[in-house]
Amino acid sequence: MNINLIKFVSFFIGLFITLVILSYYKIIEPFTDDQPKIKEEGKKENFDVIVVDNQSVLPFEGYKFICINTYLDITKISLNDGKWYDNNSENKYYDFNYNNYFKFNKGIKLYDNNLNNNGAKLADLRNIQLDGPACFNFANNSETYELIEFSMFLVTKITNFTNNHNIIFEMTGNTVTTNNVIPTYTSSIINVDFIVNDNFNYNINIHIGDVVYSGLIDDIDKDIIHNPNYIILGMYYTAAKIGFIINQRLYEYANTNTNRITLGSTPLIINKYGSANMQLLNFVYYKTLFHFDNFDLFVRYNNYYISGLYYESLNKKCDVNHRIVNDDDYQLDDISGVDQTIELPDTQLRPYHLEYNNLNKLPSFKYDLMMDRIPSIFNRFFNYSFI
């Protein structure tokens, strides 16, 4: 046989064997994703998914869109600028207010809270409306400005209300056409309205589009709302459910709104017209559904600063890295039972014992993106999960 032919055939046999070996190696090597990551809007590239042993950090910090509070840096409330800057934003001029600050038109005074003079200060919003970034920044879809889901929390002290209707939180948007044949439109609005009833207690209505959710959160005792220390109010919105939180209790509606909510250029509002005599401690907005199995982390985060534990840690009177359980004075809110509600860990300082552990928490709304930093190989290839 021609020697050149032998060499030619041998070369291709060797090349074939080499390719088979390389292919095998590629198949069994661990899955990696070395492609450049596209930073999602409103997300940070590096973050702690869940903070368990350090209650000084906001839970799901990497997924908050905007947060203002008096916990770490009260200079974020700039009287000269008339702006309350987000915790992670610099006090400076911005060409466009994406998620950088809220504006106010009257000076905000700071007062000691009732739990500890060394704790977080109360920012007095009496007769003051906070105007945040344009609402379309809070949308989940940056092209259509559609709102898909969100969670927000207000940690505040409310002394009283000056109107019969008092909107403490509002996002507005564009009208949506629901019928092109016979022109029909629906409004895009989300707000929380505290209504003074005949007993001088409060009915709380939630407006989503043209639907008013009412009846479930009625006759809430004024002593609960006007807690002398503070109250945690929260809301979440998804395509399926709408929830409102007062301290440890969840009030939940099925979402019956069938029209899209598209947000517009008007600012997000806290304390509309300044009708609530309220002192704000913390406001945080997530463009995602908060994982409520970890609501106690949010409770402890606020307690850490309000109770003065942060001040004590600065003076090295306690270990900031130790999982601290607050066992100071505690006052349980006296809320009458409502079948449709679910209890949460309470917002006040509470001894950590069996009764606390036995409280029913919110249902486990699994939000994979907030819990799993890297999807499994099944998620990547088959969009499938064992959970």
N, C-alpha and C positions, 0 to 999 in steps of 0.2 A: 504493500500500500504506500502511496506517496507520503513521504514524511511530512510535507507541508499540510496535507489533508489531515493527518493525525494531529498536528499541532493546532490546526484550526478548530477541529472537533473538540479537542481537549480544552481549549480556551473557553468555548461556549458551555461545556459541561461544568467547568469550574465557576463561571459566571452565574450559571443557574443555581448551583449549590449555595453560592454566596448570597444571592438574592433571597433564597428560601430561608437561610439563617437570619438575615436581617429582618425579613418579614415576620418571622416567629418572635424575634426579640421585640418588635414593635407591638405585637399583639399582646404579649404578656406583661409589658412594662406598666407600672402604675399610671392611672389616668392623671394627666396634668393639663392645666389650661394656662399656657404661657402667652396667650394673646393679650394685647393691651386692653385694659379694662376701660369701658366707657362709664364715666361717672354719672350716675343717675341724678336727675334734677332733685334738689332738696336733700340729697344724701351726702354723707362724708365717707371718704375712702377708708378711714381707719376709725374704729369705734369699739367700745365694749358692748357686746350684745346684751348681757345681763350682768348687773352689778349685784353681787350677793353679800359680800363682806365689807363693802365700803358704801355706807349710806350717804356719803357726802356727794355722790355723783347721781345726776338725774337718770332714772331708768330709761333704757333705750335712747341714750344720749345721741347716738348716731342717726336716729330716725326722727328726732324732733325737727320741726321746720322753723319754729320761732319760739323763744322763751324769754320772758322778762320777769325778773323778780328782784327782791331786796336782799338776797341771801349772801352774796359774795362781794359785790361792788356797787355801792349805792351811787357812785359817780356815773353809773349808766343812766341815771335820771339826771339829765342835763337841763338845768333851768335856763341857761343861756341859749341853748339850741331849741328849747321847747320840745325835746325828744327823749323818749325812754328807749335806750338802745338794747337790742338783743344781747344776751350774755356773751355770745361769741363774735359780736360785731364791734368794730372800733368806733369810738366817738369821733366821727368825722363826717364830712359832706359826702353824699352818695348821689351820683347822677340818676340812679334809679333805685328806689326802695324795694328791693326784692323780698328780703326777710330781715331787714336791718333795724327797724325802729317803729315805735308808735309816737304819734304827735299829740301834744296837749296845748291848750291855749291859756291855761292858768297855772300858776305855780303850785307844784305838788309839795305838800308838807309831810314830813316824816315823824312818826310817833313810836314810842316804845310799845311793844305788844304786852298783853296782860299776863303772859306766862313767865316771862323773864326779861328784865330790862336789858340784858346782854344778848338777847335773841334777835332775830331778824326784825327790822323795822316795818311798821305799817305805812304804806304810801296812801295818803288821804286823797281819794277821788271824789270828794264831796263837790257836786256841781261841775264835775270834770268828765268829759267824754274823751276816751282814747281812740284815735284814728290810726289804724295800722296800715300795712301795705295794701295795695289794690287787691281786691278779692280774687281776681283771676290768678294771682300768684299762688293761692291756696288750692287751686284745682289740681286734680291728679293727671289730667291730660293737658299738656301745654299747647296743643294745637286747637282743640275744640273748647278748652276751658271747662270741661265737664268735671263735676264733682262726683267721685265714685265712693270714697270713704274717707273718714277722718276721725280723730279723737282729740278732745280738748279738755283741759282742766283749769279751773279757777280756784285758787286758795285765797280766801278773803275773809274779812270781817264786815258784816253788813249791820249798820246801826238801825236804819229805817229806810223807807221809800217815800218819795214825795208825790208820786202820781199813782193813779189807780192801776195803770199799765206801765210796767218798767222792764225794758228790754236790756238785759245785761250782756248779751252776745248776739251779734248779727253779721251775716254775710249776705250780700245781694248780688244779683246778676241780671242777665238779659232775659227778656220774654222769649218763650219757646213756642213755635208754631205747632199746634197739635192737629190741625185740620186745614189742608190747603184748598179744599173745595169750598167749604164754608169757613172763611177765616176765623180761626179760633186760637186763642193764645193762653198760655199759662205763665205765671210769674216764677222767677227763680229767686227764692229767698229762703234763708234758714235763720231763725232766731229763737231765743228763749225769753218768754214773757212772764214776769212775776206779777200776778194780779191780786190786789187786795180784795178779799171777800167780806161778806157781811159780819163775820166773826173776827175781823181784823187778822185772820190767818191768811194763808196764801194758796192760791191755785196757780199751778205752773203749766202754761201751754207752750207747745213746741210747734212752730210753723215750718213746714217743709213744702216749698212750692205753694200751691193753692190749698193744701191740706193742713188743717189744724188738729193736732193731736192733743186731746184734752180728756179730763175725767179721771185719769189714773193718778195724777199727781195733784190731788185736791185737798184743801183744808190742812195744809202742812202747818203745824204749830209755829207761831211766830217766835217762840222761844228757841226753837231749833234753828231757824234762819238767822235769828239775832243772837247767836251764841257769843258770849262775851270774849271768847278766845279767838276762834276762827272756824270756818266751815270749808269743806272741800265740795265744790260743785263740778260735775263733769258731764260730758255728752259724747256719744259716739254715733256715727251714721254709716250704714252700709246699705246695699241694695235690698237686704232682707229685713234688717232690724234697725230701730232707733232706740237708744238708751239714754237715760238721764240718771245721774248719780247725786245723791245728797248724803254726804258722809259715807256710812257703811252700806247704804241701801241703793239698790238699782231698781229703776222703774223702766219697763221695757215695752215698746210697741212694735207690732209688725209694721213694716214699711209698706203702706198702701199707695204711696205716690207712684204713679206709672209714667210720669214725664221726667225727662232729663233735667238736671239742675246744672245750668251753665253760669259761671260766675263772671262778673263784669269788672269795671274799672273803679267802682266806688270802694272806699277803704273798709276793711274789717273793723267792726266797732265793738268796743267794750264799754259798758255803762252808757247807753244811748241817752243823749241829752243830759247826762249827769244826774239822772233822777234817782239813782240809788246812792244813799249816803254810805259808801263802802270804802274800806281801806284794803288795798290789794297787797298781797304778799307774793303771789306767784301766778303766772299764766303760761301755759305751754300748749302748743298745737302740734299734733302729729298728722302727717298725711296718710297715715295707716291706722289700722285698728290696733289699739293698745292691747297687749296680751294680758288680760285681766287676771290670769292666774298669779300674776306678779304685782297685783295692785298694792299689796302690803309693802313692796319696795318703794312705791311712790309715797305711801303714807309715812314710812320711816325717813325718807329723804326730806320731806317737809318738816317733820318733827325735829330732825337733827339740827336744822337752822333756827326754827322758831323757838325751840325749848332752850337754846343757849348751849347745846352740846358742842357746836362748832366753836363758839367762843372759848369754851373750856379746853377744847383740843388745842387751840392756838396757844393757850397758856400752859399746855402740857399737863393738864389735870385729868386727862383721860386719854385712852388709846384710840386714835382715829381709825386704826386698821382692824380693831376688834369689832365683832358684830354686836353692837350695843342694843340692848333691849331697854326701852324706856319704861321705868316703873314709878314715875312720879304720880301726882294726883290725877285722877281720871274721873270724868263725868259722862256717863252713858246717856245718849239722847233718848228721850222717851217718845218713841214713834209707834203709833198703833199699827198692828199687823195689817198688811195688804197682801192678798193671795198672789198677786202678779209680781211681787217684788222679791228680791233676793238680797241677802245680807252680805256685806263685805267687812273686812277688818276695819275697825273704827278709826276715825281721824285724830282722836284725842290721845293723849299719852295713857297707855293702858298696861297693867301688869300682864306679863306673858305667862299664861297658865292654861289649863285644859279647856276652860270655857272659851278662851280666845281661839284655841286650835280647832274647836268644834264648830265655829261659825261657818256657815255655808258661804263659799266664795262664788263669784260670778261664774257662769258657764265657761267652759274651756274653749274660747274662740281661738283656734289654731291659726296663727298667721306665720306661715313658714318662713317668709322673708326676714321677719324680725327675729326668729329663733335660730335659723340655720344659716350660718355665714356662707357655707359652700354646699350646694345641693349634692345629693348622692349620685352615683353613676346611673342609677335607675331614673332619677329626675332628669338627668342630662339627656339620656338617650330615648327614654320611653315616656317621660312626663308622668311617672308612676311613683307612688309612695306606699310603703307598708302601713303608714299611720292612718 
